[in-house]
Amino acid sequence: MTLALPKVAASYRAIRVWQRHRDVFLNIWWSEVIWGLVEPVITLAALGLGLGEFVEIEGEESYLDFVAPGLLAVFPMWAASAEAGWGSYFRMENLRTFEAMLATPLSVDDVTTGEVGWAATRGVISSIYILAVIAAFGTVQSLWALLVPLVGVVAGFLFGAVSLSYTAIARSISSLNYFFAVYITPQFWLSGAFFPLDKLPSWVGKAAWWAPASHAANAHRALVTGGIGWGLLADVAWMALAAFLFYLLALALMRRRLIR
C-alpha cells in the first residue's frame, strides 16, 4: 500500500473517541493532577529561585520571570506527546482499544482525530496547571496570558499529531524511547525555554526554528509578558500549518497501520 497524504475523512464521531478518553481521565484525575502541579513548582523553585540567584539576564528581567513562560511550552509538549505516544500505543497494541472502536461505525480517521484531539486536550490541561503555578509565583505580567490555553490548543494538536505519526510506525512500545530521546528531549532543553538561543552558536538558533517547542515558547512568552506583536502571530501560524501537515501524515500512517 502506497503512502499519500489523504483527504480528511473524519466525521463528528471522532468526538466519541475524545469523550471515551475524557471519561477515563475523570476516573483517575486525582493521580494525574498531583504530578501536573508538583512538577512545575519544583522546576520553578529549583531553576527560578535556586539557580536564578547565580544567573543574570540582560535588562531588569529576573531569571524566574524568563523561565516561567518557557515552562508553558515544554511541559505541555511532554503531556501531549506522551498521550499520543505511549498512551496511544498502549491502547492500540496492548488494550486493543482501537480494534474495539473500529468494530463500531467509527473509522480510522475518526480514531486518529480523536487521539490527536485528546492529546491536545492533555497539553491544554497541563498549560492551565502551569499558568496557575507561574501566576502564584508572581511571574504573569499581562492579561494576555488568559489566551495561553488557546495557543496551547494549537501547540498540543501539533505535538499530538507528530507523536501519533511516529506511534503509527513504532513496532514496539520501547521503540518510542528513540522518538522521545532524539526529538522531544532536545526540544525541551534547546527551545529557548531555559536560556536565550541567541547566546548559542548561530546554527543552533537556525535548527531551533524548525523545532515546534521554540515557537510555542516564543508565543507563550509574548502572552505572559505582554510583548504582543506580529512575531506572536507568525509563531502561531507556523504551529498551525505544521499541525495540519502532521495531522494529514498521522491519518495516512494510521490508515496504513490499521487497515488490513
N, C-alpha and C positions, 0 to 999 in steps of 0.2 A: 504494500500500500504506500503510495507516494504521500509526502508531507507537503501540504499547501495551506497558506493562511486562509481559513474558512470564513464564510459569511456567518454572522452571529445569528444562531437559530434558537437561542434561549427563549423560553416563554415565561409567563407570570408564575409558573410552577416553581421556578428557581427559589422563590421566597419560602417555599416549604422546606427546602434544604436548609436555608438560613434559620428558619424557625426551629427546626429539629436541633441544630447546634445551640441555638439560644436556650432551648429548654434544658439541654444537658448542662450548659453553663450555669443556669439558675439553680440547678440542683447541687452544684458544687462550688457556688460563688464564694463561700467563706474560705475555701482553700486557695482560691485564685486571687482574692483581694489582698490577702496579707502580704504576699511577696511583692505584689504590684505597688504597694505603698511603702514597704520597708526598703526595697532596693534603691529607689531614687533618694530616699532620706540618707541612707548610708553613703551613697556616692557623693551627694552634695556636702555632707559633713566631712568626708574624707578628702575630697578634692577641693571643694569651695572654701571650707573653713580651715582644713588642715594644711594641705599643700598650698592653698591660696595665700597663706602667710609668707611663703617664700617666692611667690610668682608676682611679677609686676606686669601690668597691662598698660599699653600706651593710653594716655589720657587719664580721666578720672574714674574709669570703669574698674570695678574690682574683679578679681578672678571668679568669685562666686557669681557675679552678675553675668560674666561671659559664659560660664559653664552651664548655668541653669537652662537657658533656652535650647542649648545643644542637646540636652537630655530628651527634649520633646521629639527629637529626630531619631536618636539611636535606640532608645528602649522600645518605643512603638515599632521600630523596624524589626527588632528581635521578636516582639509579640506576634506581629503579622506573619513573619517568615516562619516562625516555629509552628504556628497554627496550620499554615498551608504546606509545611514541610513534614515534620514528624507527625502532626495531628492528622493531616490528610492521608499520609502513607499508612498510618495505623488503621484508619477507617477503611482504606481501600484494600489492604492485604491481610490484616490480622482480624479485624472485626467483620470484614465482608459487608460493611455498611453500604458501599457503593452498589454491590450486587443486589442488595435488598431494595435500594431506591430505584435501580434500573428495572426491577421487576414490576414497578408501578408505571403510570403514564409519564414519569419523569424521563427526560432524555439526557444524554451525556452532556449536552450543552447546559441543561438546567443544573445538573450536579456540579459542573465546573464553575458556573456562575455563582451558585450558592456557596461553594467552597471559598472562592475568592472574596465574595461579599462578606462572608463571616470572618475571614482573615482580616479584612479591612476594619470590620467592627472591633475585633480584638485590638487592633492598632489604635483605634479611636478611644476605646476604653482605657488603654494604657496612657494615652496622651492626656486624658482627663485626670487620671490619678496624678500624673507628674505635674500638670498645670496647678492642681490644688497644692501639691507639695512645694513647688517653687514660689507660689503665691504666699504660702505660710512662711517661707524664708525671706519674704520681702523683696524678691527679685523681679516681680512683674511691674513694669513701668508704664504700661499703656493699656487702655481699654480695648485696643485692637486685639489683645490676647484672647478675647472672647471668641475670635474666629479660628483659634487653634484647632478645635475639633473638625472644622470644615476642611482645613488644609490636611488634617490627619486622615480624612476620608480618602483624599487623592493619594497621599503617600502610602497609606495602608493598602489601598487597592493595588498600587504598583508593586509593593513588596510581596503581597499575596500572589499576584499573577506571576512574578518572577520565580518565586519559591515553588508554586504549583507546576510551573513549566519544568523545573528540574525534577520534582517529585514524579512527574509523569514518565520520566525515563530512568528513574532510580530502580535498580534491580534488587536492592536490599535496603533495609532501613539504616544500616550502618553506613551505606554509601552517601547518605545525606550529610555525614560529617565532612565530606570533601567540600560540599556546597557552602556549609557554614564556615569552614576554616579558610577557604580560598576567596569567598565572595562576601560574606556577611562580616566576619571579624575585621578584615582590613578597613571596611567602611566604618565600623564602629570607632576605630582609632583615627582614621585619616579622612574624616568627613568635615573637619573644621569644628567639631563639637567641643573639643577639649583644648585646642590651640589654633591660632590663625594659620591658615595654609600658606599665606604669603611669606612666612618665616622659613618654609621648607624650600628645597630646590624647585625650580620652575616646572620641571617635568612632573613633579608630584601634583602641583596645582592643576596642570593640564589633564592629568589622569583622573583627578578627583572630579573634574567637570562631568565625566561620564558616570560617576557614582551617584545613584539616586539620593543617598543619605546626605550628600553635600548640599543638594538643592533643598532637601527637607530642612536641614539645619539653617540655611540662609533664610528660608521663608519663615520659620518659627522665630528666629532671632529678630527679624524685622517686625513681626507682630508683637512680640513681648517687649521690645524696646521702643516701639512706635516709629521705627525707621521705615515708614511706608513709602514705596516708590515703584518705578517701573521694574526694578530688579525683582521685587516680590512677584509680580505678575509673570515675569519671564520664568522664574523658578517653578511656579505652579503650572504654567503652560507646559514646560519641559516634562514635569512629572505626569501630567495628564496625557500627553502624547505617548510617552513611554509606557504608561499604564495600559493604554488602549492596544498598543502593539504587542505587549507581552500577554495581554488577555487573549488576543487572537492566537498567539503562539500556544498558550495554555489550552485553548479549545482544540487546536489541531493535534497537539501531543496527547491530550486526554482521549480524543477520539481514537487515535492510533492504539492507545493502551487498552481501552475498554471495549471497543467494538471488535467483536470476533467474526 
